[in-house]
Every structure is written in structure tokens, then in C-alpha cells.
């Protein structure tokens, strides 16, 4: 029986026709994170690597011998599987590096925004303190005691008792403390809005 001689291009075309679908399907199962485009690229790189390997190993003369195309393709099967697996791993590594770089960039942005937000918060606290000092005496005392004893001073009776300790006025009522607190909050809001905070 006469066996037709074949070229490296014939071998690559046959390898592509015989193994592409099986190989890419297997790679998709092993590397579910790789998209179709990445799998196609990995397969193309695997064929290019196979071409390079076969053409640099003196395979051209072997291919021109009387070995059948089918036998030649069968002999390179383990090689194409190994190469395609390695190219898929390379793609996954590139993808992972890209994702890690994005994550690092996002973290840096988050940190800079957090620092910026913390600076804004510190500035707001400073402004509230400054504006609290401008309040009338009773309102200022009520705000200071509310902040100093918080969260216990949320109860008006506890806040009244704290204000009495500071002022020494035993006749201070819960209503008077509540009124001073509401007026102080209203003035602080107005002052902060007026100053753009």
C-alpha cells in the first residue's frame, strides 16, 4: 500500500480537527474560570507551540517519510494535550494577575476614600465643637453633658441630673433641659448648613 507523504501543515490541520473540541471541552471542565475567548487563545497558542516544537526538532524529514498522517497525529496527541493544558494554566495565571491588580487598585481607592471620609468626619466634629462653644450657656452645657455621658444621657432624667451637677441649679426641670437640647440642635444644624457642612 502506498502512503502519501504529508507536511507539518497537514499534521497541524489534522490535530486541530481531531482534538480542538475535546481538548477545549476538557480545559473548560478543569478551568471553569476561563472564558471561551481564553480557551480559543490557549488552543491557538498550543498549536503554535506544537508547530514550533515539531519544526525545530527535525520533524519535517520524519513527516516526509512513509509514516501515515494518522500515526503521526496519534504520536503528537500527548504532546498537544500537555501543551494546551500549560497554555490554559498560563491564561489563568494572567487572568489571576489581572484580577489581583484590579483588587489592589480597588483597595487603594477604598483606602484613599476612607482616609478622605475620615478627614471629612474629623473636620465635621471639629466644626460641631466650635459651633457648640458659640451656643448660649444653658444650651452649651446641655450639649456638653449629652456628649460626655452618651448613651446614658439619652434619657432626659439622666441628662437633667448631669446638668444640675454642672450648674448647681436644683430647680432645673426635664422640660427645660429638653427645650435647651432641642434649641441647641436646631442652632447647630442652622450654623452647619450656613457654613456648608
N, CA, C and O of each residue as an XYZ file, in Angstrom:
788
protein
N       0.844     -1.188      0.000
C       0.000      0.000      0.000
C       0.883      1.244      0.000
O       1.879      1.303      0.721
N       0.523      2.217     -0.794
C       1.295      3.441     -0.914
C       0.806      4.456      0.120
O      -0.388      4.746      0.192
N       1.729      4.994      0.919
C       1.375      6.002      1.926
C       1.833      7.357      1.414
O       2.993      7.535      1.043
N       0.903      8.316      1.398
C       1.206      9.633      0.872
C       2.034     10.417      1.889
O       1.752     10.366      3.086
N       3.033     11.127      1.433
C       3.839     11.958      2.317
C       3.040     13.199      2.687
O       2.229     13.678      1.894
N       3.269     13.724      3.896
C       2.482     14.873      4.372
C       3.397     15.925      4.996
O       4.529     15.643      5.389
N       2.875     17.127      5.072
C       3.656     18.251      5.595
C       3.267     18.539      7.045
O       2.316     17.970      7.581
N       4.012     19.416      7.643
C       3.719     19.861      9.017
C       2.361     20.549      9.077
O       1.626     20.408     10.054
N       2.036     21.293      8.025
C       0.717     21.952      7.970
C      -0.399     20.917      7.962
O      -1.447     21.131      8.572
N      -0.184     19.794      7.275
C      -1.191     18.721      7.262
C      -1.391     18.159      8.667
O      -2.518     17.912      9.096
N      -0.288     17.964      9.368
C      -0.351     17.418     10.728
C      -1.102     18.388     11.637
O      -1.975     17.979     12.401
N      -0.765     19.657     11.553
C      -1.433     20.654     12.405
C      -2.921     20.758     12.094
O      -3.736     20.892     13.006
N      -3.279     20.699     10.826
C      -4.694     20.747     10.442
C      -5.429     19.532     10.988
O      -6.553     19.645     11.479
N      -4.796     18.377     10.903
C      -5.413     17.154     11.417
C      -5.529     17.187     12.944
O      -6.548     16.777     13.500
N      -4.487     17.673     13.616
C      -4.521     17.808     15.083
C      -5.651     18.750     15.481
O      -6.408     18.474     16.412
N      -5.753     19.860     14.768
C      -6.807     20.840     15.060
C      -8.187     20.217     14.885
O      -9.053     20.365     15.747
N      -8.389     19.526     13.779
C      -9.687     18.906     13.501
C     -10.026     17.807     14.505
O     -11.182     17.657     14.901
N      -9.020     17.043     14.912
C      -9.268     15.885     15.762
C      -9.385     16.239     17.250
O     -10.177     15.622     17.963
N      -8.616     17.214     17.727
C      -8.522     17.422     19.170
C      -9.096     18.742     19.695
O      -9.283     18.876     20.904
N      -9.373     19.696     18.848
C      -9.794     21.010     19.337
C     -11.001     20.924     20.272
O     -10.935     21.409     21.401
N     -12.073     20.330     19.834
C     -13.305     20.302     20.628
C     -13.085     19.512     21.919
O     -13.459     19.971     22.998
N     -12.480     18.326     21.810
C     -12.244     17.512     23.011
C     -11.338     18.225     23.996
O     -11.594     18.240     25.200
N     -10.283     18.809     23.472
C      -9.294     19.462     24.324
C      -9.894     20.692     25.009
O      -9.743     20.870     26.218
N     -10.573     21.535     24.231
C     -11.175     22.745     24.816
C     -12.270     22.384     25.816
O     -12.421     23.056     26.836
N     -13.022     21.348     25.537
C     -14.059     20.888     26.464
C     -13.432     20.426     27.777
O     -13.923     20.751     28.858
N     -12.361     19.677     27.673
C     -11.653     19.207     28.864
C     -11.081     20.384     29.658
O     -11.167     20.419     30.886
N     -10.502     21.334     28.947
C      -9.938     22.512     29.624
C     -11.031     23.330     30.298
O     -10.816     23.867     31.385
N     -12.193     23.432     29.672
C     -13.310     24.180     30.279
C     -13.732     23.532     31.601
O     -14.067     24.227     32.560
N     -13.712     22.189     31.642
C     -14.069     21.496     32.881
C     -13.005     21.690     33.953
O     -13.332     21.864     35.127
N     -11.738     21.662     33.560
C     -10.649     21.819     34.528
C     -10.495     23.257     34.985
O     -10.111     23.512     36.126
N     -10.792     24.200     34.097
C     -10.613     25.627     34.394
C     -11.898     26.381     34.081
O     -11.969     27.082     33.072
N     -12.915     26.249     34.929
C     -14.202     26.897     34.634
C     -14.115     28.433     34.608
O     -15.007     29.095     34.076
N     -13.048     28.993     35.178
C     -12.890     30.441     35.176
C     -12.463     31.006     33.834
O     -12.535     32.216     33.621
N     -12.022     30.149     32.931
C     -11.589     30.631     31.618
C     -12.788     30.762     30.683
O     -13.611     29.853     30.576
N     -12.871     31.884     30.025
C     -13.948     32.107     29.072
C     -13.645     31.455     27.734
O     -12.548     30.938     27.520
N     -14.614     31.480     26.841
C     -14.459     30.868     25.514
C     -13.302     31.496     24.749
O     -12.543     30.802     24.072
N     -13.174     32.811     24.862
C     -12.093     33.503     24.157
C     -10.725     33.056     24.682
O      -9.792     32.842     23.908
N     -10.621     32.919     26.007
C      -9.359     32.465     26.587
C      -9.036     31.032     26.171
O      -7.880     30.703     25.909
N     -10.062     30.183     26.111
C      -9.844     28.801     25.677
C      -9.389     28.757     24.219
O      -8.483     28.003     23.866
N     -10.019     29.565     23.385
C      -9.622     29.614     21.969
C      -8.185     30.114     21.834
O      -7.410     29.599     21.028
N      -7.841     31.127     22.637
C      -6.466     31.639     22.606
C      -5.472     30.582     23.085
O      -4.397     30.417     22.507
N      -5.844     29.873     24.144
C      -4.967     28.822     24.675
C      -4.757     27.731     23.622
O      -3.648     27.221     23.460
N      -5.834     27.377     22.906
C      -5.718     26.351     21.869
C      -4.827     26.850     20.729
O      -3.969     26.113     20.244
N      -5.028     28.087     20.307
C      -4.193     28.658     19.246
C      -2.726     28.703     19.641
O      -1.849     28.397     18.833
N      -2.462     29.087     20.884
C      -1.077     29.113     21.368
C      -0.499     27.702     21.440
O       0.688     27.495     21.187
N      -1.349     26.734     21.788
C      -0.892     25.339     21.844
C      -0.501     24.852     20.452
O       0.518     24.179     20.296
N      -1.303     25.185     19.440
C      -0.962     24.799     18.064
C       0.328     25.480     17.613
O       1.167     24.862     16.958
N       0.480     26.745     17.962
C       1.706     27.472     17.593
C       2.918     26.832     18.273
O       3.975     26.684     17.659
N       2.759     26.457     19.531
C       3.859     25.809     20.253
C       4.184     24.446     19.638
O       5.350     24.072     19.505
N       3.140     23.717     19.269
C       3.344     22.418     18.635
C       4.087     22.599     17.311
O       5.020     21.852     17.016
N       3.686     23.560     16.537
C       4.370     23.846     15.278
C       5.845     24.148     15.524
O       6.728     23.612     14.853
N       6.089     25.013     16.496
C       7.469     25.397     16.811
C       8.277     24.174     17.239
O       9.404     23.969     16.790
N       7.686     23.375     18.109
C       8.399     22.194     18.612
C       8.687     21.195     17.492
O       9.796     20.668     17.396
N       7.701     20.939     16.661
C       7.885     19.957     15.583
C       8.839     20.465     14.513
O       9.622     19.688     13.966
N       8.786     21.747     14.208
C       9.654     22.265     13.140
C      11.097     22.402     13.601
O      12.004     22.376     12.769
N      11.337     22.544     14.890
C      12.707     22.693     15.390
C      13.344     21.370     15.803
O      14.521     21.334     16.161
N      12.594     20.312     15.756
C      13.132     19.010     16.151
C      13.446     18.128     14.948
O      13.602     16.916     15.101
N      13.539     18.698     13.783
C      13.838     17.897     12.597
C      12.685     17.000     12.197
O      12.890     15.974     11.548
N      11.483     17.374     12.576
C      10.325     16.545     12.308
C       9.927     16.585     10.849
O       9.287     15.657     10.354
N      10.301     17.658     10.148
C       9.945     17.773      8.725
C      10.407     16.537      7.950
O       9.666     15.989      7.134
N      11.623     16.116      8.213
C      12.130     14.939      7.484
C      11.361     13.686      7.901
O      11.108     12.805      7.079
N      10.992     13.612      9.176
C      10.214     12.472      9.663
C       8.849     12.453      8.982
O       8.348     11.401      8.586
N       8.255     13.655      8.854
C       6.933     13.737      8.250
C       6.959     13.353      6.784
O       5.970     12.861      6.241
N       8.084     13.579      6.156
C       8.192     13.260      4.739
C       8.508     11.782      4.509
O       8.578     11.318      3.371
N       8.698     11.057      5.606
C       8.956      9.614      5.451
C       7.628      8.911      5.169
O       6.609      9.559      4.928
N       7.654      7.637      5.201
C       6.466      6.863      4.855
C       5.533      6.607      6.044
O       4.756      5.653      6.019
N       5.598      7.440      7.076
C       4.713      7.287      8.234
C       3.373      7.925      7.891
O       3.327      9.020      7.329
N       2.299      7.252      8.224
C       0.970      7.777      7.873
C       0.629      9.021      8.700
O       1.142      9.211      9.803
N      -0.227      9.841      8.154
C      -0.686     11.056      8.850
C      -1.386     10.688     10.144
O      -1.193     11.333     11.174
N      -2.190      9.657     10.082
C      -2.926      9.210     11.271
C      -1.972      8.819     12.394
O      -2.181      9.193     13.549
N      -0.931      8.070     12.059
C       0.049      7.638     13.060
C       0.804      8.847     13.609
O       1.058      8.926     14.811
N       1.156      9.765     12.754
C       1.868     10.970     13.184
C       1.006     11.765     14.168
O       1.493     12.221     15.203
N      -0.264     11.924     13.840
C      -1.181     12.665     14.713
C      -1.321     11.944     16.052
O      -1.327     12.583     17.104
N      -1.431     10.639     16.017
C      -1.534      9.863     17.266
C      -0.281     10.027     18.132
O      -0.362     10.048     19.360
N       0.861     10.141     17.481
C       2.103     10.295     18.233
C       2.228     11.663     18.893
O       2.894     11.791     19.921
N       1.605     12.677     18.327
C       1.697     14.016     18.938
C       0.536     14.302     19.889
O       0.491     15.362     20.513
N      -0.395     13.366     20.000
C      -1.557     13.587     20.864
C      -1.170     13.930     22.308
O      -1.666     14.929     22.830
N      -0.305     13.151     22.982
C       0.052     13.512     24.358
C       0.707     14.897     24.445
O       0.511     15.639     25.408
N       1.471     15.213     23.433
C       2.157     16.497     23.410
C       1.159     17.655     23.304
O       1.302     18.655     24.007
N       0.164     17.533     22.445
C      -0.801     18.621     22.283
C      -1.647     18.792     23.543
O      -2.003     19.911     23.911
N      -1.965     17.672     24.201
C      -2.728     17.775     25.449
C      -1.894     18.491     26.519
O      -2.402     19.357     27.231
N      -0.640     18.131     26.624
C       0.237     18.768     27.616
C       0.406     20.257     27.323
O       0.301     21.096     28.217
N       0.666     20.564     26.068
C       0.873     21.970     25.696
C      -0.399     22.781     25.935
O      -0.335     23.881     26.485
N      -1.548     22.255     25.529
C      -2.800     23.016     25.694
C      -3.122     23.219     27.174
O      -3.613     24.276     27.569
N      -2.841     22.197     27.992
C      -3.051     22.335     29.433
C      -2.172     23.461     29.985
O      -2.634     24.298     30.761
N      -0.914     23.470     29.577
C       0.016     24.501     30.073
C      -0.379     25.890     29.593
O      -0.245     26.861     30.339
N      -0.859     26.000     28.373
C      -1.288     27.313     27.867
C      -2.532     27.799     28.616
O      -2.685     28.992     28.874
N      -3.413     26.861     28.959
C      -4.604     27.238     29.736
C      -4.190     27.722     31.130
O      -4.740     28.695     31.645
N      -3.223     27.038     31.729
C      -2.710     27.470     33.035
C      -2.095     28.867     32.924
O      -2.293     29.710     33.799
N      -1.348     29.105     31.842
C      -0.767     30.434     31.611
C      -1.861     31.495     31.519
O      -1.744     32.570     32.107
N      -2.914     31.189     30.786
C      -4.044     32.123     30.646
C      -4.687     32.405     32.001
O      -5.017     33.546     32.324
N      -4.858     31.343     32.785
C      -5.460     31.502     34.099
C      -4.575     32.356     35.004
O      -5.078     33.178     35.770
N      -3.279     32.166     34.917
C      -2.352     32.985     35.704
C      -2.441     34.450     35.287
O      -2.450     35.341     36.136
N      -2.506     34.693     33.987
C      -2.636     36.071     33.505
C      -3.927     36.687     34.019
O      -3.956     37.837     34.456
N      -4.991     35.898     33.959
C      -6.286     36.363     34.430
C      -6.228     36.662     35.929
O      -6.753     37.677     36.387
N      -5.589     35.776     36.683
C      -5.472     35.957     38.128
C      -4.650     37.202     38.446
O      -5.005     37.968     39.341
N      -3.546     37.408     37.711
C      -2.739     38.614     37.917
C      -3.563     39.863     37.660
O      -3.479     40.837     38.408
N      -4.356     39.831     36.603
C      -5.196     40.973     36.248
C      -6.229     41.234     37.345
O      -6.428     42.376     37.759
N      -6.884     40.171     37.811
C      -7.887     40.307     38.869
C      -7.228     40.820     40.153
O      -7.778     41.683     40.837
N      -6.043     40.280     40.475
C      -5.332     40.744     41.675
C      -4.940     42.207     41.558
O      -5.033     42.959     42.529
N      -4.500     42.614     40.367
C      -4.128     44.017     40.157
C      -5.348     44.915     40.319
O      -5.262     45.995     40.904
N      -6.488     44.460     39.795
C      -7.724     45.234     39.967
C      -8.126     45.310     41.435
O      -8.549     46.360     41.918
N      -7.991     44.192     42.138
C      -8.343     44.170     43.560
C      -7.439     45.109     44.358
O      -7.902     45.823     45.248
N      -6.145     45.102     44.030
C      -5.221     46.006     44.717
C      -5.566     47.466     44.434
O      -5.545     48.305     45.334
N      -5.879     47.754     43.184
C      -6.252     49.130     42.825
C      -7.528     49.545     43.548
O      -7.633     50.664     44.051
N      -8.497     48.633     43.594
C      -9.751     48.928     44.295
C      -9.503     49.158     45.777
O     -10.107     50.046     46.378
N      -8.619     48.363     46.370
C      -8.290     48.521     47.794
C      -7.623     49.875     48.044
O      -7.922     50.551     49.028
N      -6.713     50.263     47.141
C      -6.050     51.561     47.287
C      -7.055     52.700     47.192
O      -6.987     53.667     47.950
N      -7.991     52.574     46.250
C      -9.025     53.597     46.109
C      -9.893     53.628     47.356
O     -10.240     54.698     47.855
N     -10.241     52.449     47.855
C     -11.075     52.363     49.056
C     -10.368     53.013     50.238
O     -10.979     53.760     51.003
N      -9.079     52.724     50.381
C      -8.307     53.312     51.480
C      -8.255     54.821     51.340
O      -8.438     55.544     52.319
N      -8.008     55.305     50.126
C      -7.932     56.751     49.946
C      -9.282     57.406     50.200
O      -9.350     58.506     50.749
N     -10.370     56.723     49.796
C     -11.697     57.270     50.074
C     -11.999     57.233     51.563
O     -12.597     58.160     52.109
N     -11.577     56.143     52.222
C     -11.802     56.024     53.661
C     -11.045     57.118     54.396
O     -11.583     57.755     55.301
N      -9.792     57.335     54.004
C      -8.996     58.389     54.630
C      -9.655     59.737     54.386
O      -9.743     60.567     55.290
N     -10.112     59.946     53.169
C     -10.782     61.193     52.823
C     -12.047     61.345     53.654
O     -12.323     62.424     54.178
N     -12.811     60.276     53.776
C     -14.061     60.299     54.560
C     -13.751     60.541     56.039
O     -14.467     61.287     56.708
N     -12.687     59.915     56.552
C     -12.294     60.126     57.944
C     -11.877     61.571     58.168
O     -12.194     62.159     59.202
N     -11.169     62.143     57.207
C     -10.780     63.554     57.312
C     -12.011     64.452     57.342
O     -12.081     65.403     58.121
N     -12.984     64.137     56.478
C     -14.227     64.910     56.464
C     -14.949     64.797     57.807
O     -15.467     65.783     58.330
N     -14.975     63.583     58.355
C     -15.649     63.356     59.632
C     -14.949     64.106     60.754
O     -15.602     64.728     61.593
N     -13.607     64.049     60.772
C     -12.856     64.800     61.791
C     -13.120     66.297     61.683
O     -13.279     66.987     62.690
N     -13.163     66.782     60.452
C     -13.425     68.199     60.227
C     -14.827     68.569     60.717
O     -15.020     69.621     61.325
N     -15.802     67.696     60.447
C     -17.169     67.946     60.902
C     -17.242     67.968     62.427
O     -17.922     68.820     62.999
N     -16.553     67.045     63.089
C     -16.546     67.011     64.561
C     -15.925     68.288     65.108
O     -16.418     68.865     66.077
N     -14.841     68.721     64.478
C     -14.201     69.965     64.908
C     -15.159     71.143     64.766
O     -15.247     71.995     65.651
N     -15.884     71.182     63.628
C     -16.833     72.280     63.390
C     -17.976     72.240     64.407
O     -18.407     73.285     64.895
N     -18.467     71.039     64.729
C     -19.544     70.923     65.722
C     -19.066     71.430     67.078
O     -19.798     72.130     67.777
N     -17.829     71.073     67.449
C     -17.283     71.564     68.724
C     -17.181     73.083     68.741
O     -17.543     73.734     69.721
N     -16.678     73.641     67.630
C     -16.557     75.100     67.547
C     -17.924     75.772     67.650
O     -18.091     76.754     68.373
N     -18.888     75.238     66.925
C     -20.221     75.834     66.937
C     -20.915     75.632     68.280
O     -21.699     76.479     68.709
N     -20.627     74.512     68.945
C     -21.208     74.276     70.277
C     -20.725     75.340     71.254
O     -21.487     75.771     72.119
N     -19.489     75.765     71.134
C     -18.941     76.799     72.032
C     -19.622     78.148     71.828
O     -19.570     78.995     72.720
N     -20.249     78.369     70.695
C     -20.930     79.638     70.410
C     -22.372     79.669     70.920
O     -23.020     80.715     70.890
N     -22.872     78.529     71.384
C     -24.252     78.455     71.870
C     -24.394     79.210     73.190
O     -23.414     79.412     73.908
N     -25.632     79.628     73.505
C     -25.881     80.219     74.834
C     -25.498     79.226     75.942
O     -25.454     78.019     75.703
N     -25.223     79.729     77.140
C     -24.654     78.912     78.221
C     -25.443     77.641     78.524
O     -24.852     76.563     78.576
N     -26.748     77.733     78.724
C     -27.542     76.553     79.091
C     -27.528     75.512     77.964
O     -27.391     74.315     78.219
N     -27.670     75.975     76.726
C     -27.656     75.045     75.581
C     -26.276     74.376     75.450
O     -26.180     73.182     75.163
N     -25.222     75.157     75.664
C     -23.861     74.624     75.587
C     -23.642     73.561     76.659
O     -23.068     72.508     76.380
N     -24.094     73.829     77.883
C     -23.928     72.859     78.974
C     -24.700     71.575     78.665
O     -24.188     70.474     78.868
N     -25.921     71.717     78.179
C     -26.741     70.547     77.851
C     -26.050     69.702     76.770
O     -25.996     68.477     76.880
N     -25.522     70.359     75.726
C     -24.843     69.616     74.648
C     -23.581     68.932     75.163
O     -23.323     67.773     74.836
N     -22.785     69.653     75.977
C     -21.562     69.051     76.530
C     -21.884     67.816     77.358
O     -21.225     66.784     77.224
N     -22.894     67.920     78.212
C     -23.258     66.801     79.085
C     -23.875     65.646     78.291
O     -23.674     64.478     78.626
N     -24.622     65.976     77.246
C     -25.188     64.926     76.394
C     -24.061     64.128     75.744
O     -24.089     62.898     75.735
N     -23.074     64.834     75.204
C     -21.959     64.171     74.527
C     -21.083     63.428     75.530
O     -20.689     62.290     75.275
N     -20.775     64.044     76.652
C     -19.887     63.444     77.651
C     -20.476     62.160     78.235
O     -19.745     61.193     78.450
N     -21.766     62.136     78.490
C     -22.383     60.982     79.147
C     -23.107     60.030     78.211
O     -23.768     59.092     78.655
N     -22.981     60.276     76.923
C     -23.683     59.453     75.944
C     -23.243     57.995     76.047
O     -22.043     57.767     76.200
N     -24.096     57.015     75.978
C     -25.505     56.974     75.607
C     -26.465     57.094     76.797
O     -27.676     57.207     76.607
N     -25.917     57.070     78.039
C     -26.806     57.148     79.206
C     -27.599     58.447     79.225
O     -28.746     58.474     79.670
N     -26.987     59.525     78.741
C     -27.648     60.833     78.792
C     -28.735     60.995     77.738
O     -29.320     62.072     77.620
N     -29.018     59.941     76.968
C     -30.167     59.999     76.060
C     -31.461     60.061     76.868
O     -32.465     60.604     76.407
N     -31.428     59.506     78.062
C     -32.587     59.603     78.955
C     -32.582     61.005     79.550
O     -31.585     61.446     80.122
N     -33.685     61.683     79.410
C     -33.754     63.081     79.842
C     -33.510     63.248     81.342
O     -32.931     64.254     81.752
N     -33.927     62.303     82.161
C     -33.711     62.434     83.605
C     -32.218     62.347     83.931
O     -31.730     63.078     84.793
N     -31.500     61.470     83.257
C     -30.058     61.340     83.463
C     -29.361     62.615     82.982
O     -28.451     63.116     83.642
N     -29.792     63.139     81.829
C     -29.207     64.376     81.304
C     -29.492     65.542     82.254
O     -28.609     66.361     82.509
N     -30.722     65.622     82.779
C     -31.065     66.688     83.739
C     -30.159     66.619     84.960
O     -29.643     67.643     85.405
N     -29.958     65.415     85.508
C     -29.105     65.256     86.688
C     -27.667     65.689     86.392
O     -27.015     66.284     87.249
N     -27.177     65.402     85.207
C     -25.824     65.811     84.817
C     -25.732     67.327     84.716
O     -24.740     67.924     85.133
N     -26.763     67.943     84.163
C     -26.780     69.410     84.024
C     -26.843     70.058     85.410
O     -26.194     71.076     85.652
N     -27.625     69.467     86.320
C     -27.731     70.001     87.683
C     -26.370     69.959     88.377
O     -26.022     70.894     89.099
N     -25.589     68.888     88.170
C     -24.259     68.777     88.777
C     -23.344     69.896     88.284
O     -22.533     70.418     89.048
N     -23.475     70.265     87.007
C     -22.610     71.306     86.443
C     -23.068     72.697     86.875
O     -22.254     73.529     87.275
N     -24.375     72.942     86.792
C     -24.884     74.296     87.075
C     -25.132     74.531     88.558
O     -25.042     75.661     89.036
N     -25.440     73.474     89.278
C     -25.771     73.611     90.701
C     -27.203     74.080     90.919
O     -27.600     74.301     92.063
N     -27.987     74.238     89.862
C     -29.378     74.698     89.960
C     -30.283     73.487     90.145
O     -30.547     72.752     89.194
N     -30.751     73.286     91.353
C     -31.586     72.131     91.685
C     -32.985     72.224     91.079
O     -33.659     71.205     90.931
N     -33.418     73.400     90.737
C     -34.770     73.570     90.196
C     -34.851     73.350     88.677
O     -35.890     73.629     88.079
N     -33.777     72.857     88.040
C     -33.781     72.590     86.599
C     -34.711     71.413     86.323
O     -34.585     70.350     86.930
N     -35.644     71.622     85.400
C     -36.638     70.581     85.091
C     -36.230     69.805     83.839
O     -35.383     70.239     83.058
N     -36.856     68.655     83.679
C     -36.628     67.849     82.482
C     -37.088     68.633     81.254
O     -36.441     68.578     80.208
N     -38.187     69.354     81.371
C     -38.707     70.164     80.257
C     -37.714     71.240     79.837
O     -37.524     71.484     78.645
N     -37.088     71.878     80.807
C     -36.114     72.932     80.495
C     -34.892     72.344     79.780
O     -34.371     72.932     78.832
N     -34.448     71.185     80.247
C     -33.299     70.519     79.621
C     -33.659     70.108     78.190
O     -32.868     70.293     77.265
N     -34.866     69.545     78.022
C     -35.307     69.098     76.704
C     -35.408     70.286     75.744
O     -34.985     70.196     74.591
N     -35.968     71.395     76.225
C     -36.097     72.592     75.396
C     -34.716     73.110     74.987
O     -34.495     73.431     73.820
N     -33.781     73.192     75.950
C     -32.419     73.652     75.651
C     -31.735     72.731     74.641
O     -31.023     73.195     73.750
N     -31.952     71.442     74.783
C     -31.360     70.466     73.858
C     -31.913     70.660     72.450
O     -31.152     70.691     71.483
N     -33.229     70.790     72.331
C     -33.841     70.981     71.011
C     -33.374     72.280     70.364
O     -33.082     72.313     69.168
N     -33.305     73.353     71.156
C     -32.845     74.632     70.617
C     -31.374     74.546     70.190
O     -30.988     75.091     69.156
N     -30.562     73.857     70.993
C     -29.141     73.710     70.660
C     -28.975     72.909     69.366
O     -28.179     73.287     68.506
N     -29.708     71.820     69.221
C     -29.635     71.012     67.998
C     -30.046     71.829     66.774
O     -29.405     71.774     65.724
N     -31.141     72.595     66.936
C     -31.632     73.416     65.833
C     -30.582     74.457     65.430
O     -30.321     74.634     64.240
N     -29.979     75.145     66.400
C     -28.968     76.159     66.092
C     -27.718     75.535     65.458
O     -27.147     76.096     64.524
N     -27.306     74.393     65.962
C     -26.144     73.716     65.371
C     -26.415     73.336     63.918
O     -25.562     73.519     63.050
N     -27.616     72.803     63.661
C     -27.975     72.449     62.293
C     -27.908     73.675     61.377
O     -27.345     73.629     60.284
N     -28.507     74.779     61.865
C     -28.518     76.003     61.069
C     -27.104     76.519     60.825
O     -26.773     76.917     59.708
N     -26.270     76.514     61.863
C     -24.905     77.008     61.720
C     -24.086     76.143     60.762
O     -23.294     76.649     59.968
N     -24.294     74.825     60.854
C     -23.538     73.926     59.979
C     -23.996     74.052     58.529
O     -23.172     74.024     57.616
N     -25.308     74.192     58.309
C     -25.828     74.364     56.946
C     -25.364     75.701     56.395
O     -24.978     75.803     55.230
N     -25.403     76.708     57.223
C     -24.967     78.056     56.827
C     -23.500     78.061     56.389
O     -23.124     78.785     55.468
N     -22.672     77.245     57.059
C     -21.244     77.183     56.740
C     -20.912     76.089     55.716
O     -19.740     75.826     55.445
N     -21.943     75.456     55.152
C     -21.723     74.460     54.088
C     -21.349     73.085     54.565
O     -20.815     72.322     53.760
N     -21.579     72.696     55.795
C     -21.231     71.352     56.296
C     -22.389     70.430     56.310
O     -22.251     69.271     56.703
